[in-house]
Amino acid sequence: MKQTEKKICRDDLNYGLFFNEYPDVVDVVQLGRMLGGISTKTCYELLSSGQIKAMKIGRAYRIPKINVMKYLKIV
């Protein structure tokens, strides 16, 4: 790593800047909005394929906001 480059660690990131209008755990409809208005069908495909990590409680998915940010490579 060059001296001019600084390694960014998680403490340096301000998580409040990204998706601050959403709760820490979102549902499928909110996930679709976070991803630019994609359909719930597409959201379910992303979740069932494991591209976005989520918890399944009963029949409903609950997605931690940090996992959406990881999918988008924000963190």
Residue pairs with C-beta under 8 A, 6 or more apart in sequence:
1 7
10 75
13 74
13 75
15 66
15 69
15 75
18 69
18 74
19 34
19 65
19 68
19 69
22 30
22 34
22 65
23 30
23 65
24 64
24 65
24 66
25 62
25 63
25 64
25 65
26 34
26 62
26 63
26 65
26 68
27 60
27 61
27 62
27 63
28 40
28 43
28 44
28 47
28 60
28 61
28 63
29 40
31 43
31 47
31 52
31 61
31 63
31 68
32 38
32 39
32 40
32 42
32 43
34 68
35 43
35 68
35 72
44 61
46 52
46 71
47 54
47 61
47 63
51 71
52 63
52 67
52 68
52 71
53 63
53 64
53 67
53 70
54 61
54 62
54 63
54 64
54 67
55 61
55 62
55 63
55 64
56 62
66 75
69 75
